[in-house]
């Protein structure tokens, strides 16, 4: 009876807080576009030798959490640390300051809703579950021999021609991501980063780029793109970890992460994500600590704090068969070979400087009736995210919000905070 009463009370308090005390808990989302965006499945991408070569390549790299993905160094949101910590749940430590992660849009929505299945988890566990490990490759690294089977795959090129359209037949390689997920981790629903003629992840913060694409103000400079996703892990029947997508016709699709298979799509147009991998397990709780993952040898993978060599900083160990390993390779589509050869992802167009982009986005928000809070940097940045970047609520959850996060998202002082903390300690 005590548990039941506590549950009812916390749900009532959650509804009240989500609608009043925390006004940015807004579950209105952008309609899924009416256009049915094409996507394709791939199978038998590699022969045995090619797959072993790619698996060996993965083992040579050190992987860091996806929240460390920063190719643009200008920080629009930064605060000094308080007693060596970042108290705001959306800020992460970087040196002696606190910064906003590039993909704050993903975590903000995930924290509110608990993701596709409506997880009810507190901050440390929730944030650990979405911090999968990645290694990003650009420029001359894309010409490595190991990647030729990706970019030159006939099935990939055929699918890319359909996705790019007949008016953009020329492809330019832009990026390869090596992604490793631990048991208990997932990738919440999201759009991929857009690329513009004059702006990219190399010239603007990632949440700004997503706001630009959603606003439509730079649609003439938005470049079509295509990406392949394929799987290198060992388990032929992994528990969970399905790739899900919303092709745009109102439906959603789940595709098993079977080794040596994959998909091709435009992730800027198609919302997608990854279901929790091995749902019965939990990822190591790391909170805001920086972690890295590497292959030690003898089929042992190590998760440890930072780049420490101290054995006491080892957080977890895994076998290769325990992991979900994927490759993502991306190309930009161009109308002519001349456009392809002239495009520079680090070129900054005159109307795409940081200052001009922010000013234009603020003008759009004002014209559409959204207020802008410039007194607090985090609220200011989240204002763009909330206005422009819309994701669906937890479609598989009876209660589509994560009430276990409430103690982390409201003031830590006052009677309400004490009650919420007490109740969530019981039911979460």
Secondary structure by P-SEA (a helix, b strand, c coil): caaaaaaaaaaaaaaaaaaccccccccccccccccccccccccccccaaaaaaaaaaaaacccccccccccccccccccccccccccccccccccccccccccaaaaaaaaacccccccccccaaaaaaacccccccccccccccccccccccaaaaaaaaaaacccccbbbbcbbbbbbbccccccccccccccccccccccccaaaaaaaaaacccccccccccbbbbbcccccccccbbbbbcccccbbbbbcccccccccccccccccccccccccccccccccbbbbbbbccccbbbbbcccccccccccccccccccccbbbbbbbbbccaaaaaacccccccccccaaaaaaaaaaaaaaaccccccccaaaaaaaaaaacccccccccccccccccccccccccccaaaaaaaaaaaccc
